[in-house]
Every structure is written in structure tokens, then in C-alpha cells.
Amino acid sequence: MNKAQGSTAYHWFLLFILAALAPNKLWGIDASNTEPWNKRIPHSIDDLLGIQKQLHEQLSEVRETVVSVEAIEGAGSGVIVSPEGLILTAAHVIEERGREMTVVFPDGNKVKAISLGGSELSDAGMLKITEGGPWPHATMALANKSVVGDWCFALGHPSGFDNERGMVLRLGRLIRKKDETIQTDCRLLGGDSGGPLFSLSGEVIGIHSRISQNSDENFHTPIESFLSNWNYFLEEDILTYGSLQGGGFLGVSCEEASKGLEVLELIPGTPAESSGIRPGDFLLRLNDTPLDTREKLTILISRQPPGSMVIIDYLHKGREISVRLTLGERPAKE
């Protein structure tokens, strides 16, 4: 086999691998789009080269925004999203508000930072550089801009900052997106936690969270969790499962939908059951605050003590209803 034949065989091998990783039944994307990364699967070597070119262009734009986040106990990753040095990371990387941490840039430069808030529910966390600036920063995607089937790439500093190796890049696609979780086939490793998941437009669509031994079980906190609870994460302590115990309790199980939070189940004997809300209804607002994520509902309820009066607006068979109810006490964990 001559050199030209070997090159062609290699490219077709890559095409076969990518097609195998992207079965048609998963991707609801219009293949008529001109951009190769918007097709259901690559159809030619030119499509592969187009994806590669787009990846390289976006990587050159965002790589300076991806940092290693170091503490005494270990290291994670993060991404700067403002010129003032606000960093998105994972809640389990910062652990609590007010921790002094060290941020390491790709060139090895180190600066000090302080941890802010977040939520253990989605594993979202924030910290902020406390010196200098302005800093290079990435753009966050708008809510609900990313969908299953999108191409994406993961960046991070697995096992901490390594000057010789640099950060690690992985290309993949969104496999699943539901409520507080994005799943991709971008392989994650220890130390990637808190690093960014980018779209091929170079926008942050998620933050690395849970890591599995299986190559397709890589989980990320969606950018929607940050956008929905932005001020709370900036100003309050990290919401922990333990801190929920002292807050109010509604007693409803729901999932995110286009109309609002769809009610799936009501716990017997709770304020939700006695309010008139029923499975199939859609929760719209709590005390005039729009309910766009399950996490926001949990945060709003947990910040109210048991016995507090709240007003919930919901959709029942196409008709909007408002109900005033008194929150109960969260059942103790067994």
C-alpha cells in the first residue's frame, strides 16, 4: 500500500469509528445543514476535516480560559467566564464557601482565588480570582441551546496541572440531557471535575461532574443550572443535602418540560397533595419567581422555614391556577 492509499484508508477508518459512535437513532439533527458538525453523522472525509478545523479554531479561542483549581486536598479544573475572574467549577471541587484556592493557568502562572457558592444537587460551584485582571474568559451558552446529538469537546487538567503535558482535549457528542445532568461520550478522568464542556461554537454548555469507568458514562452539570440560580450561587453558601433538612417541604416530584415543571408524583399527606395540584400539571412560578429547573424549585422551597406561606402558579388542563399553601417539614432521613 502506498502513502496515498494508506492516508485514504486511515481517514475512512476514522469515518467508520465516528459513525459507530453516533448511531442514527440518537441524533435528531437535520443532515442537510452545510456545517458538518450539524449533520447526524459525518458523510465524508471532508466532513471529518471540517469538524477537525472547527475544533482547532475554537480550541485556540478558549484554551486560555481553562484553569486548574488547586486546594490542599487535591485539584480539579474550572473555566473563567468573566473578565473579573469568575470561574465555574464543580461543587465537590470547592466543597464550601470562603475557601482560599489557587488557580493555575495553562502557562503555569498561579493566582489566588476564593470559593463562592453552588449546589450539591447539580454539582455546580463557583469561585473568583482575587487579584489582578482583566482575565481571558469564555462565553456561556444560552439556556436550552444544546441538544442531544450536538458535537462537543471537553477540556480539563486530569490529575492536576502538568506543564509538560498541558490540558487534555476530548471530542464527542451529547448522549443525554435531562434535568440537572448532561451525559456525553467525552471520556473524563480524575482531576477533570469542574472543567468545561464546550459546544463546537466555543460556548460553555456544561461543567464536568461525575466520572465513570465506562467510556460513555461521563456526566456534566448543564449550564442551565448556573444560569437559573446565578445570584444564589454568587451570594449564598453551597446548598447541601444536609442543609435541606431545616427548610420547608412541598412534597412533589417533577421533571423539566417546555411548559414548566411537570408534576409526576405527589407524596401523600404533604402540602402539595392537599393544594389541589395533580400529576400532569405544570408548576410555573413560586412567589412570582419563574420555575425553569427542578433545582430552582428545591432552592426556593428550602430557603423558606416550615410553616411559611407560599403562592404557586400552575397549569392544570390548560388553565392557569394560583394556590396559597403552607410548607411542611422535610421528613428526616432514615
Residue pairs with C-beta under 8 A, 6 or more apart in sequence:
1 9
8 45
11 45
11 48
12 45
14 48
15 42
15 44
15 45
15 48
18 41
18 42
18 48
19 41
19 42
21 172
21 173
21 185
22 40
22 41
22 149
22 173
24 40
24 41
26 148
26 149
26 173
26 175
27 40
27 41
27 148
27 149
27 173
28 40
28 147
28 148
28 149
29 38
29 39
29 40
29 149
29 150
30 38
30 39
30 40
31 39
31 40
31 41
31 43
33 39
35 50
35 54
36 42
36 43
36 46
36 47
36 48
36 50
36 51
36 54
37 50
37 51
37 54
37 151
37 200
39 47
40 149
42 48
42 51
51 151
51 171
51 200
54 200
55 153
55 171
55 200
57 202
58 153
58 198
58 200
58 201
58 202
59 153
59 155
59 169
61 202
62 79
62 138
62 155
62 196
62 198
62 202
63 106
63 155
63 167
64 105
64 106
64 136
65 79
65 80
65 81
65 136
65 137
65 138
65 196
66 77
66 78
66 79
66 106
66 138
66 155
66 156
66 157
66 167
66 195
66 196
67 77
67 78
67 79
67 80
67 87
67 103
67 104
67 105
67 106
67 157
68 75
68 76
68 77
68 78
68 103
68 104
68 157
68 160
68 161
68 191
69 75
69 76
69 77
69 78
69 87
69 89
69 93
69 94
69 101
69 102
69 103
69 104
69 113
69 127
69 194
70 101
70 102
70 103
70 104
70 160
70 161
71 93
71 94
71 95
71 99
71 101
71 102
74 160
74 191
75 157
75 159
75 160
75 161
75 191
76 89
76 90
76 92
76 93
76 191
76 192
76 193
76 194
76 195
77 89
77 93
77 155
77 156
77 157
77 191
77 192
77 193
77 194
77 195
77 196
77 208
78 87
78 88
78 89
78 93
78 103
78 127
78 194
78 195
78 196
79 87
79 88
79 89
79 138
79 155
79 195
79 196
79 204
79 207
80 86
80 87
80 129
80 135
80 136
80 137
80 138
81 87
81 88
81 137
81 138
81 139
81 140
81 204
82 135
82 137
83 133
83 134
83 135
83 137
84 128
84 129
84 133
84 134
84 135
85 111
85 113
85 128
85 129
85 130
85 132
85 133
85 135
86 126
86 128
86 137
87 103
87 113
87 126
87 127
87 128
87 129
88 124
88 125
88 126
88 140
88 194
88 196
88 204
88 207
88 226
89 125
89 126
89 127
89 193
89 194
89 195
89 207
90 118
90 123
90 124
90 125
90 193
90 194
90 207
90 208
90 209
90 221
91 118
91 119
91 120
91 122
91 123
91 124
91 125
91 238
92 120
92 123
92 125
92 193
92 209
93 125
93 193
93 194
94 101
94 115
94 116
94 118
94 125
94 126
94 127
94 238
95 115
95 238
96 115
96 237
96 238
97 115
97 116
97 117
97 236
97 237
97 238
98 114
98 115
99 114
99 115
100 112
100 113
100 114
101 112
101 113
101 114
101 115
101 127
102 110
102 111
102 112
102 113
103 110
103 111
103 112
103 113
103 127
103 129
104 110
104 157
104 161
105 111
106 166
106 167
108 161
108 163
111 129
111 130
111 131
111 132
112 129
112 130
112 131
113 127
113 128
113 129
113 130
114 127
114 128
114 130
115 125
115 126
115 127
116 125
116 126
116 127
116 128
116 233
116 234
117 125
117 126
117 232
117 233
117 234
117 235
117 236
117 237
117 238
117 239
118 124
118 125
118 126
118 233
118 238
118 239
119 225
119 229
119 233
119 238
119 239
119 295
119 299
120 238
120 239
120 240
120 241
121 180
121 239
121 241
121 295
121 298
122 180
122 181
122 209
122 221
122 222
122 225
122 295
123 180
123 207
123 209
123 210
123 221
124 207
124 221
124 225
124 226
124 229
124 233
125 194
125 233
125 238
126 226
126 233
126 234
129 135
138 196
138 198
138 202
138 203
138 204
139 202
139 203
139 204
140 203
140 204
140 223
140 226
140 227
141 199
141 201
141 203
141 204
141 205
141 223
143 223
143 224
143 227
143 228
143 292
144 224
145 199
145 203
145 205
146 152
146 174
146 177
146 182
146 199
146 205
146 206
146 222
146 223
147 174
147 177
148 174
148 175
148 176
148 177
149 173
149 174
150 173
150 174
150 199
150 200
150 205
151 171
151 172
151 173
151 199
151 200
152 171
152 172
152 173
152 174
152 184
152 186
152 197
152 198
152 199
152 200
152 205
152 206
153 169
153 170
153 171
153 172
153 186
153 197
153 198
153 200
154 169
154 170
154 172
154 184
154 186
154 187
154 188
154 192
154 195
154 196
154 197
154 198
154 208
154 218
155 167
155 168
155 169
155 195
155 196
155 198
156 167
156 168
156 188
156 189
156 191
156 192
156 193
156 194
156 195
156 196
156 208
157 167
157 168
157 191
157 192
157 195
158 168
158 188
158 189
158 190
158 191
158 192
159 189
159 190
159 191
160 191
168 189
168 192
170 186
170 187
170 188
171 186
172 184
172 185
172 186
172 187
172 218
173 184
173 185
174 182
174 183
174 184
175 183
175 184
175 185
175 216
176 182
176 183
177 183
177 222
178 255
178 256
179 255
179 256
179 293
179 294
180 221
180 222
180 225
180 293
180 294
180 295
181 209
181 219
181 220
181 221
181 222
182 197
182 205
182 206
182 219
182 220
182 221
182 222
183 216
183 217
183 218
183 219
183 220
184 197
184 218
184 220
185 215
185 216
185 218
186 197
186 218
187 215
187 218
188 208
188 211
188 212
188 218
189 211
190 211
192 208
192 211
193 208
193 209
193 211
194 207
194 208
195 207
195 208
196 204
196 206
196 207
196 208
197 204
197 205
197 206
197 207
197 208
197 220
198 204
198 205
199 205
204 223
205 222
205 223
206 220
206 221
206 222
206 223
207 220
207 221
207 223
207 226
208 218
208 220
208 221
209 219
209 220
209 221
210 218
210 219
211 218
211 219
212 218
212 219
224 292
224 293
225 293
225 295
226 233
228 292
228 293
228 295
228 296
229 293
229 295
229 296
229 299
232 239
232 299
237 243
239 298
239 299
239 302
243 302
244 298
244 302
244 330
245 330
245 332
245 333
246 305
246 330
247 301
247 302
247 303
247 304
247 305
247 306
247 330
248 301
248 302
248 304
248 305
248 306
248 307
248 308
248 310
248 327
248 328
248 329
248 330
249 270
249 271
249 301
249 306
249 327
249 328
249 329
249 330
249 331
250 270
250 271
250 272
250 297
250 301
250 327
250 328
251 266
251 267
251 269
251 270
251 271
251 272
251 273
251 328
252 263
252 265
252 266
252 267
252 270
252 272
252 277
252 283
253 263
253 264
253 265
253 266
253 267
254 261
254 262
254 263
254 264
254 283
254 294
254 297
255 261
255 262
255 264
255 294
256 262
256 292
256 293
256 294
257 282
259 282
259 315
260 282
260 283
260 284
260 291
260 314
260 315
261 282
261 283
261 291
261 293
261 294
261 297
262 280
262 281
262 282
263 277
263 278
263 279
263 280
263 281
263 282
263 283
263 314
264 279
265 279
266 272
266 273
266 277
266 278
266 279
267 273
270 328
271 325
271 326
271 327
271 328
272 325
274 325
275 312
275 323
275 325
276 321
276 323
277 283
277 312
277 314
277 316
277 323
278 316
281 314
281 315
281 316
282 314
282 315
283 291
283 297
283 312
283 313
283 314
284 290
284 291
284 313
284 314
284 315
284 320
285 291
285 312
285 313
286 297
286 300
286 301
286 310
286 311
286 312
286 313
287 300
287 310
287 311
288 311
289 296
289 300
291 297
291 300
301 310
301 327
304 310
304 327
305 327
306 327
306 328
306 329
306 330
307 326
307 327
308 326
308 327
309 324
309 325
309 326
309 327
310 324
310 325
310 326
310 327
311 322
311 323
311 324
312 322
312 323
312 325
313 320
313 321
313 322
314 320
314 321
314 322
314 323
315 321
